[in-house]
Amino acid sequence: MSGTTVPKVDPAVLETAFPRTRHMLILEFGNRKDFDNPRREWRRLFSELLGTFALVLAAAGGGLLHAKGQISLSAAVVAPGLTVMGIILFMGAVSGAHLNPAVSLAFALRGDFPWTRVPGYIVIQLVGAALACLFLRLVFGNIEHLGATLPGAGYKSWQALLMEIVLTALLVSVILGTASAAQNVGAIAALGVGGYIALAGLWAAPVSGVSMNPARSFGPALASGDWTSYWVYLVGPVAGALIAVGFAYVLRGRGGDVISRAAGSGVLDRGALAAKARLSQDIDQGKVVPEGIAGTDPPPSGP
């Protein structure tokens, strides 16, 4: 084995330590300042509006139709998972496809998303959720709490709260992990996130309704006027997200690597996906080692 140390991906030193990598990233990603380019923020916000609308339409609409006895519980909880999977795949590169205030908060705490953009994301997510539920009210009327998340029959608010904390901590852990260069899974992240949402709903929906998202619970509460137990679905997901950020630090160290920042912030420059693919290939081939992977053996030297 060669004694040469394999460099780690550190955005702070890429410009000086890896001039070729820096050149590639500028060509494909654009300058790092493009992540914060305010002229492109309207596209990101529209992406979050549309994505959150679609998610809440599927989640609340599925809950409403299940309450009416027209679809099964399995269908009601799998639908939002599949919806999120599709949203991540078709517009995740625009805004990061947060669709959830708890996720935006977690990405910001990890350093993968600018704090200045957090308020705008949260407001537009709430707007998207409200529009989805107003649409449901227009179609079905104000029935079945418009698919609101509530503690299940026989369960108390504190039990639903604990469930929401744990489920959200695991969901955000999946999101942060699959967005990380340390995992290097690319578009497969959509399968992980969407699959987790569906599986969590399959076993835990009878306890809390499996919101894991303050916006998802906000829409039905606003449109129906029923704020019963809403605090559970605000406190639980936020607490879970904070726990997930702690988990991510323990598992992978600090955030802010190139792939994580692209996943969390969205990339609107031409060729962004190709650049992520190239960087992923470099990681697979052992040319670079992401932050958070310690003790990795360097690749064998050539003959």
ROLOLUM-124501 format. One record per residue: residue in three letters; x, y, z of N, C-alpha, C in turn. Coordinates in steps of 0.02 Angstrom, whole numbers, padded with zeros to 5 digits, always signed. Layout:
N
ALAXYZXYZXYZ ...
END
This chain:
303
MET+00043-00060+00000+00000+00000+00000+00044+00062+00000 SER+00023+00112-00036+00061+00173-00038+00052+00212+00027 GLY+00103+00249+00045+00098+00289+00105+00068+00357+00092 THR+00048+00370+00030+00019+00435+00013-00049+00444+00045 THR-00061+00501+00075-00126+00516+00106-00175+00539+00054 VAL-00235+00510+00055-00287+00530+00007-00319+00594+00032 PRO-00324+00646-00011-00353+00709+00011-00426+00702+00027 LYS-00451+00745+00072-00521+00748+00089-00554+00807+00054 VAL-00619+00799+00041-00656+00853+00010-00672+00907+00061 ASP-00642+00965+00054-00655+01020+00099-00665+01082+00057 PRO-00726+01107+00052-00740+01164+00008-00697+01224+00023 ALA-00675+01232+00085-00636+01291+00104-00567+01291+00072 VAL-00541+01231+00053-00473+01228+00026-00472+01203-00046 LEU-00530+01190-00076-00531+01164-00143-00495+01209-00193 GLU-00503+01276-00184-00476+01322-00232-00400+01318-00237 THR-00367+01308-00180-00294+01306-00180-00265+01236-00184 ALA-00299+01188-00152-00271+01121-00149-00286+01081-00212 PHE-00342+01094-00245-00362+01055-00302-00382+01101-00360 PRO-00333+01132-00393-00350+01180-00446-00390+01148-00503 ARG-00375+01084-00521-00412+01052-00575-00484+01039-00554 THR-00492+01017-00490-00560+01005-00464-00598+01071-00462 ARG-00565+01124-00440-00597+01190-00437-00620+01211-00507 HIS-00577+01200-00557-00595+01218-00625-00656+01179-00649 MET-00657+01113-00634-00713+01071-00654-00778+01094-00621 LEU-00773+01110-00556-00833+01131-00520-00860+01197-00545 ILE-00815+01243-00564-00839+01307-00590-00872+01298-00658 LEU-00843+01253-00700-00873+01241-00765-00941+01208-00759 GLU-00948+01161-00712-01009+01121-00709-01059+01149-00659 PHE-01035+01168-00600-01081+01194-00549-01091+01270-00556 GLY-01043+01304-00584-01042+01376-00581-01007+01397-00516 ASN-00996+01461-00508-00964+01486-00448-01007+01469-00387 ARG-00974+01457-00330-01011+01439-00269-01061+01493-00250 LYS-01049+01555-00270-01096+01609-00254-01164+01598-00287 ASP-01165+01556-00340-01229+01543-00374-01278+01508-00328 PHE-01252+01474-00277-01298+01442-00229-01342+01494-00195 ASP-01315+01554-00187-01350+01607-00150-01374+01663-00196 ASN-01374+01651-00262-01392+01702-00309-01466+01723-00301 PRO-01480+01784-00277-01549+01803-00264-01591+01808-00327 ARG-01560+01816-00386-01599+01820-00448-01630+01753-00466 ARG-01607+01699-00436-01634+01633-00450-01678+01608-00394 GLU-01687+01648-00343-01725+01625-00285-01798+01612-00302 TRP-01826+01650-00348-01897+01641-00364-01909+01572-00393 ARG-01861+01544-00430-01869+01477-00457-01867+01425-00401 ARG-01822+01436-00355-01818+01389-00298-01882+01391-00257 LEU-01907+01451-00245-01968+01458-00206-02028+01427-00242 PHE-02031+01437-00307-02085+01405-00345-02080+01329-00341 SER-02019+01304-00345-02008+01232-00339-02033+01206-00272 GLU-02018+01242-00218-02041+01221-00152-02117+01227-00146 LEU-02146+01279-00176-02218+01287-00176-02252+01228-00211 LEU-02229+01213-00271-02259+01159-00310-02248+01091-00277 GLY-02187+01080-00252-02173+01016-00221-02213+01004-00157 THR-02217+01056-00116-02255+01049-00053-02330+01042-00068 PHE-02354+01077-00118-02424+01069-00138-02438+00996-00157 ALA-02394+00967-00198-02404+00898-00220-02401+00849-00162 LEU-02352+00860-00117-02344+00815-00059-02406+00817-00015 VAL-02428+00877+00003-02485+00883+00048-02550+00861+00014 LEU-02555+00873-00051-02614+00849-00087-02620+00773-00081 ALA-02563+00739-00089-02563+00665-00084-02573+00642-00012 ALA-02539+00675+00035-02542+00653+00105-02610+00668+00136 ALA-02632+00730+00132-02697+00748+00161-02755+00718+00122 GLY-02748+00718+00055-02800+00689+00014-02807+00614+00027 GLY-02751+00580+00036-02754+00509+00052-02785+00497+00120 GLY-02768+00540+00168-02798+00533+00235-02873+00545+00234 LEU-02894+00594+00194-02965+00609+00189-03003+00551+00158 LEU-02978+00524+00103-03013+00470+00069-03012+00405+00110 HIS-02958+00395+00149-02957+00337+00193-03010+00344+00248 ALA-03016+00405+00275-03067+00417+00326-03137+00406+00299 LYS-03147+00418+00235-03212+00406+00203-03222+00332+00185 GLY-03169+00292+00195-03174+00221+00180-03167+00204+00106 GLN-03138+00250+00067-03134+00239-00005-03066+00211-00027 ILE-03015+00218+00014-02950+00186+00000-02924+00156+00065 SER-02876+00110+00058-02848+00077+00117-02798+00122+00152 LEU-02782+00105+00214-02730+00142+00250-02663+00135+00215 SER-02650+00076+00189-02586+00065+00153-02579+00113+00095 ALA-02632+00121+00056-02630+00167-00001-02620+00239+00023 ALA-02653+00257+00078-02649+00325+00103-02579+00343+00126 VAL-02542+00295+00154-02476+00312+00181-02421+00302+00129 VAL-02432+00259+00080-02381+00248+00028-02382+00305-00023 ALA-02441+00334-00035-02447+00387-00085-02400+00446-00074 PRO-02395+00474-00013-02349+00530-00004-02276+00509-00013 GLY-02258+00448+00006-02190+00425-00004-02171+00422-00077 LEU-02215+00395-00118-02203+00393-00190-02202+00463-00220 THR-02245+00507-00194-02247+00576-00219-02180+00611-00205 VAL-02155+00603-00145-02091+00634-00127-02035+00606-00171 MET-02037+00542-00185-01987+00511-00228-01986+00545-00296 GLY-02045+00554-00325-02049+00586-00390-02027+00659-00388 ILE-02045+00695-00336-02026+00765-00330-01951+00773-00326 ILE-01918+00732-00285-01845+00736-00279-01812+00724-00346 LEU-01837+00674-00383-01806+00657-00447-01815+00711-00499 PHE-01874+00743-00501-01886+00789-00557-01869+00861-00542 MET-01863+00882-00478-01843+00951-00467-01801+00961-00404 GLY-01772+00907-00380-01729+00914-00321-01669+00959-00334 ALA-01644+00960-00396-01585+01001-00411-01601+01075-00413 VAL-01665+01093-00416-01683+01164-00418-01680+01194-00349 SER-01716+01163-00301-01721+01194-00235-01694+01150-00179 GLY-01677+01088-00194-01658+01041-00142-01717+00998-00120 ALA-01777+01016-00143-01838+00978-00127-01845+00966-00052 HIS-01843+01020-00013-01852+01013+00059-01923+00993+00076 LEU-01971+01032+00054-02043+01019+00062-02065+01015+00135 ASN-02022+01038+00180-02032+01026+00251-01990+01076+00291 PRO-02021+01118+00332-01982+01166+00372-01929+01133+00415 ALA-01942+01073+00440-01893+01039+00482-01831+01021+00442 VAL-01840+01003+00379-01784+00986+00335-01743+01048+00319 SER-01777+01104+00305-01741+01166+00291-01699+01186+00352 LEU-01727+01179+00411-01691+01196+00472-01631+01150+00480 ALA-01639+01086+00467-01584+01039+00475-01528+01054+00426 PHE-01544+01066+00363-01493+01082+00313-01455+01146+00333 ALA-01490+01195+00359-01457+01258+00379-01410+01245+00438 LEU-01432+01206+00486-01389+01191+00544-01327+01152+00523 ARG-01332+01112+00470-01275+01074+00445-01228+01115+00402 GLY-01248+01176+00385-01207+01218+00343-01215+01204+00269 ASP-01268+01167+00251-01281+01149+00181-01333+01195+00149 PHE-01358+01244+00186-01411+01287+00162-01404+01355+00196 PRO-01407+01410+00159-01397+01477+00190-01454+01495+00236 TRP-01437+01520+00295-01489+01541+00343-01533+01596+00315 THR-01506+01638+00270-01546+01693+00243-01604+01668+00201 ARG-01600+01606+00177-01653+01579+00135-01704+01538+00174 VAL-01690+01525+00237-01735+01483+00277-01805+01513+00284 PRO-01812+01578+00303-01879+01605+00311-01921+01600+00248 GLY-01892+01616+00190-01929+01612+00128-01952+01541+00113 TYR-01909+01492+00125-01927+01422+00113-01985+01401+00158 ILE-01980+01419+00221-02032+01397+00268-02099+01429+00250 VAL-02099+01493+00235-02162+01527+00217-02193+01496+00155 ILE-02152+01484+00104-02180+01457+00041-02203+01385+00050 GLN-02171+01347+00094-02194+01279+00108-02262+01280+00142 LEU-02271+01327+00188-02336+01333+00221-02390+01355+00172 VAL-02372+01400+00126-02420+01422+00075-02440+01364+00030 GLY-02391+01325+00008-02405+01267-00035-02451+01217+00000 ALA-02438+01205+00065-02480+01159+00103-02551+01185+00109 ALA-02557+01250+00122-02624+01280+00129-02663+01278+00064 LEU-02629+01292+00008-02663+01289-00056-02688+01219-00072 ALA-02648+01168-00055-02668+01099-00068-02732+01082-00029 CYS-02735+01104+00033-02794+01088+00074-02854+01130+00057 LEU-02843+01191+00034-02899+01231+00009-02928+01199-00053 PHE-02885+01170-00094-02909+01134-00153-02951+01073-00132 LEU-02926+01036-00082-02964+00979-00057-03032+01001-00029 ARG-03032+01057+00005-03096+01082+00033-03143+01101-00023 LEU-03117+01130-00077-03159+01148-00133-03190+01086-00165 VAL-03151+01032-00170-03175+00971-00203-03221+00930-00158 PHE-03202+00921-00094-03238+00875-00050-03281+00910+00003 GLY-03268+00974+00015-03301+01007+00070-03260+00998+00134 ASN-03280+01030+00186-03243+01028+00249-03264+00966+00289 ILE-03236+00908+00267-03253+00845+00299-03190+00809+00321 GLU-03197+00765+00369-03143+00721+00393-03080+00761+00411 HIS-03088+00821+00437-03032+00864+00457-02984+00877+00399 LEU-03009+00866+00337-02968+00876+00277-02902+00838+00280 GLY-02905+00777+00308-02845+00735+00310-02794+00757+00361 ALA-02814+00792+00413-02768+00816+00464-02734+00758+00501 THR-02674+00770+00525-02640+00721+00567-02661+00733+00639 LEU-02686+00680+00670-02709+00683+00739-02686+00619+00775 PRO-02678+00623+00842-02663+00561+00879-02717+00509+00865 GLY-02696+00446+00856-02743+00393+00840-02789+00376+00898 ALA-02842+00341+00882-02890+00320+00933-02854+00279+00986 GLY-02864+00299+01049-02834+00263+01104-02765+00288+01123 TYR-02738+00337+01086-02672+00364+01101-02678+00437+01123 LYS-02634+00456+01169-02634+00524+01195-02585+00567+01156 SER-02590+00633+01166-02547+00680+01130-02473+00667+01144 TRP-02456+00651+01206-02385+00641+01222-02358+00579+01187 GLN-02400+00529+01176-02377+00471+01139-02365+00487+01066 ALA-02411+00526+01037-02402+00548+00968-02341+00592+00961 LEU-02329+00635+01012-02270+00679+01010-02205+00639+01009 LEU-02200+00590+01053-02139+00549+01054-02129+00512+00988 MET-02184+00488+00960-02179+00453+00896-02156+00500+00841 GLU-02182+00562+00840-02162+00610+00789-02089+00629+00797 ILE-02065+00636+00858-01995+00652+00869-01950+00598+00840 VAL-01964+00536+00857-01922+00481+00834-01926+00472+00759 LEU-01987+00472+00732-01995+00462+00660-01961+00518+00620 THR-01967+00580+00644-01936+00636+00608-01861+00634+00614 ALA-01835+00615+00672-01762+00608+00680-01734+00559+00630 LEU-01769+00504+00620-01746+00453+00572-01755+00477+00500 LEU-01811+00511+00486-01821+00537+00418-01767+00587+00399 VAL-01755+00635+00443-01705+00687+00428-01635+00656+00426 SER-01623+00605+00465-01559+00570+00461-01550+00538+00392 VAL-01603+00509+00366-01600+00481+00298-01587+00535+00247 ILE-01622+00592+00254-01614+00647+00206-01543+00675+00208 LEU-01518+00689+00268-01450+00717+00274-01398+00667+00252 GLY-01409+00604+00268-01360+00553+00250-01356+00541+00175 THR-01414+00536+00142-01413+00523+00070-01392+00585+00031 ALA-01396+00644+00061-01373+00705+00028-01298+00715+00037 SER-01267+00675+00079-01196+00685+00097-01150+00652+00046 ALA-01093+00683+00035-01042+00653-00007-01014+00590+00024 ALA-01019+00584+00090-00994+00525+00124-01032+00463+00103 GLN-01097+00470+00086-01137+00413+00063-01132+00405-00013 ASN-01131+00462-00049-01119+00460-00121-01169+00416-00158 VAL-01234+00428-00148-01285+00386-00180-01323+00422-00235 GLY-01314+00486-00242-01344+00523-00297-01420+00519-00298 ALA-01447+00505-00359-01520+00505-00368-01554+00450-00328 ILE-01516+00399-00307-01546+00346-00267-01572+00373-00201 ALA-01550+00433-00183-01576+00464-00121-01651+00467-00122 ALA-01681+00478-00181-01754+00482-00186-01786+00417-00163 LEU-01755+00360-00178-01782+00296-00156-01779+00289-00080 GLY-01723+00312-00052-01715+00307+00021-01766+00350+00058 VAL-01774+00412+00036-01819+00458+00070-01892+00438+00060 GLY-01911+00426-00003-01979+00406-00016-01997+00340+00015 GLY-01950+00293+00013-01962+00227+00044-01970+00232+00119 TYR-01929+00274+00151-01936+00282+00224-02004+00311+00242 ILE-02027+00362+00205-02092+00393+00220-02148+00341+00215 ALA-02145+00300+00162-02197+00249+00154-02194+00196+00209 LEU-02134+00172+00225-02128+00120+00275-02147+00145+00345 ALA-02128+00207+00361-02147+00235+00426-02223+00239+00432 GLY-02255+00259+00377-02328+00264+00378-02362+00197+00386 LEU-02332+00145+00356-02363+00079+00358-02369+00052+00429 TRP-02321+00069+00473-02325+00040+00540-02345+00090+00594 ALA-02332+00155+00582-02342+00204+00636-02402+00250+00626 ALA-02434+00247+00568-02490+00292+00555-02546+00287+00607 PRO-02562+00228+00634-02616+00224+00684-02601+00261+00749 VAL-02537+00277+00761-02519+00311+00824-02523+00386+00817 SER-02490+00415+00766-02486+00488+00761-02508+00515+00694 GLY-02520+00472+00645-02536+00496+00578-02474+00506+00536 VAL-02415+00502+00567-02350+00506+00533-02346+00568+00490 SER-02344+00626+00522-02336+00689+00486-02262+00701+00470 MET-02220+00707+00522-02148+00720+00515-02135+00786+00479 ASN-02185+00829+00475-02181+00888+00434-02230+00941+00458 PRO-02208+00996+00488-02254+01048+00512-02298+01077+00457 ALA-02272+01080+00395-02313+01107+00341-02369+01059+00322 ARG-02355+00994+00322-02406+00945+00305-02465+00949+00353 SER-02451+00962+00417-02504+00967+00467-02535+01037+00469 PHE-02498+01087+00447-02523+01156+00447-02579+01165+00396 GLY-02572+01136+00337-02621+01145+00284-02691+01124+00304 PRO-02701+01061+00327-02768+01041+00348-02795+01080+00408 ALA-02750+01098+00455-02772+01136+00513-02799+01204+00493 LEU-02765+01238+00447-02786+01304+00425-02851+01299+00384 ALA-02853+01253+00337-02911+01249+00292-02974+01224+00327 SER-02965+01182+00377-03023+01155+00413-03042+01195+00474 GLY-02993+01235+00500-03004+01273+00561-02997+01232+00624 ASP-02972+01171+00617-02963+01126+00674-02889+01121+00692 TRP-02870+01156+00746-02800+01157+00768-02788+01108+00825 THR-02832+01060+00834-02825+01010+00887-02758+00974+00882 SER-02720+00977+00934-02655+00942+00939-02604+00964+00887 TYR-02614+01022+00855-02565+01043+00805-02496+01051+00836 TRP-02494+01071+00899-02429+01082+00932-02386+01018+00929 VAL-02419+00961+00931-02381+00897+00927-02342+00894+00862 TYR-02372+00917+00807-02343+00910+00741-02299+00970+00722 LEU-02292+01016+00768-02243+01069+00763-02182+01054+00805 VAL-02194+01039+00869-02139+01025+00915-02104+00960+00897 GLY-02142+00908+00881-02112+00843+00867-02063+00844+00809 PRO-02084+00867+00749-02037+00868+00693-01976+00914+00704 VAL-01986+00972+00736-01929+01016+00748-01880+00983+00795 ALA-01905+00954+00849-01860+00919+00896-01825+00861+00861 GLY-01862+00824+00820-01831+00768+00784-01777+00791+00737 ALA-01788+00848+00704-01737+00873+00657-01673+00893+00695 LEU-01681+00923+00753-01622+00942+00793-01583+00880+00814 ILE-01618+00828+00833-01585+00766+00852-01548+00737+00792 ALA-01579+00739+00733-01548+00712+00673-01484+00749+00655 VAL-01483+00815+00666-01422+00854+00652-01366+00830+00699 GLY-01383+00816+00762-01333+00789+00808-01308+00722+00785 PHE-01354+00678+00762-01334+00613+00736-01285+00621+00677 ALA-01301+00667+00633-01260+00678+00573-01189+00700+00592 TYR-01184+00743+00643-01118+00766+00664-01077+00708+00692 VAL-01110+00665+00732-01075+00607+00760-01052+00560+00705 LEU-01095+00549+00656-01081+00500+00604-01031+00526+00551 ARG-01037+00590+00532-00998+00614+00475-00961+00680+00488 GLY-00963+00705+00549-00930+00769+00562-00971+00827+00535 ARG-00938+00882+00525-00974+00942+00502-00997+00933+00430 GLY-01047+00973+00410-01072+00971+00342-01036+01022+00299 GLY-01068+01040+00243-01041+01091+00199-00999+01066+00142 ASP-00995+00999+00130-00957+00976+00072-00995+00993+00008 VAL-00961+00987-00048-00989+01010-00112-01054+00975-00129 ILE-01057+00909-00122-01117+00872-00140-01174+00888-00092 SER-01159+00892-00027-01211+00907+00022-01240+00976+00010 ARG-01196+01024-00006-01220+01092-00017-01263+01095-00080 ALA-01243+01058-00132-01283+01056-00193-01351+01024-00179 ALA-01352+00971-00139-01415+00936-00124-01460+00979-00081 GLY-01431+01014-00032-01471+01054+00014-01493+01120-00014 SER-01452+01150-00058-01467+01218-00081-01499+01220-00149 GLY-01491+01167-00188-01515+01168-00256-01464+01199-00302 VAL-01459+01173-00363-01411+01197-00412-01447+01210-00477 LEU-01444+01272-00500-01481+01290-00560-01435+01297-00621 ASP-01370+01288-00613-01324+01297-00668-01324+01236-00715 ARG-01314+01249-00779-01313+01197-00829-01256+01148-00814 GLY-01270+01084-00817-01219+01033-00806-01208+01014-00734 ALA-01252+01037-00689-01242+01022-00618-01245+00948-00603 LEU-01292+00913-00632-01298+00842-00619-01237+00805-00646 ALA-01210+00826-00703-01151+00794-00730-01092+00805-00683 ALA-01087+00864-00654-01032+00878-00608-01037+00834-00546 LYS-01098+00827-00520-01106+00784-00461-01088+00712-00478 ALA-01105+00692-00539-01088+00624-00560-01012+00614-00564 ARG-00977+00665-00590-00904+00660-00595-00872+00657-00526 LEU-00896+00701-00482-00868+00701-00415-00883+00635-00380 SER-00943+00608-00391-00960+00544-00362-00914+00489-00389 GLN-00898+00492-00453-00853+00443-00483-00784+00448-00452 ASP-00760+00510-00440-00695+00519-00408-00695+00488-00338 ILE-00751+00495-00302-00755+00465-00235-00753+00390-00240 ASP-00792+00362-00288-00794+00290-00297-00726+00261-00314 GLN-00687+00298-00353-00621+00275-00375-00566+00289-00324 GLY-00585+00321-00268-00536+00335-00216-00492+00394-00229 LYS-00510+00436-00278-00468+00494-00292-00477+00548-00240 VAL-00536+00552-00210-00549+00599-00156-00588+00562-00102 VAL-00581+00584-00040-00616+00554+00016-00658+00608+00049 PRO-00724+00599+00055-00766+00650+00085-00752+00660+00159 GLU-00769+00720+00183-00766+00732+00255-00810+00683+00292 GLY-00788+00660+00348-00828+00615+00389-00807+00542+00382 ILE-00763+00527+00333-00738+00459+00325-00667+00458+00350 ALA-00656+00431+00408-00589+00430+00438-00561+00360+00435 GLY-00496+00356+00430-00463+00291+00432-00470+00251+00369 THR-00488+00284+00313-00496+00248+00251-00427+00233+00221 ASP-00416+00172+00201-00352+00154+00171-00345+00188+00104 PRO-00286+00215+00089-00276+00246+00024-00275+00193-00030 PRO-00289+00213-00092-00288+00164-00146-00218+00140-00160 PRO-00209+00080-00186-00142+00055-00199-00109+00096-00254 SER-00043+00104-00247-00006+00144-00296+00002+00104-00360 GLY+00013+00139-00414+00022+00106-00478+00088+00070-00481 PRO+00098+00027-00531+00159-00011-00537+00219+00034-00549 
END
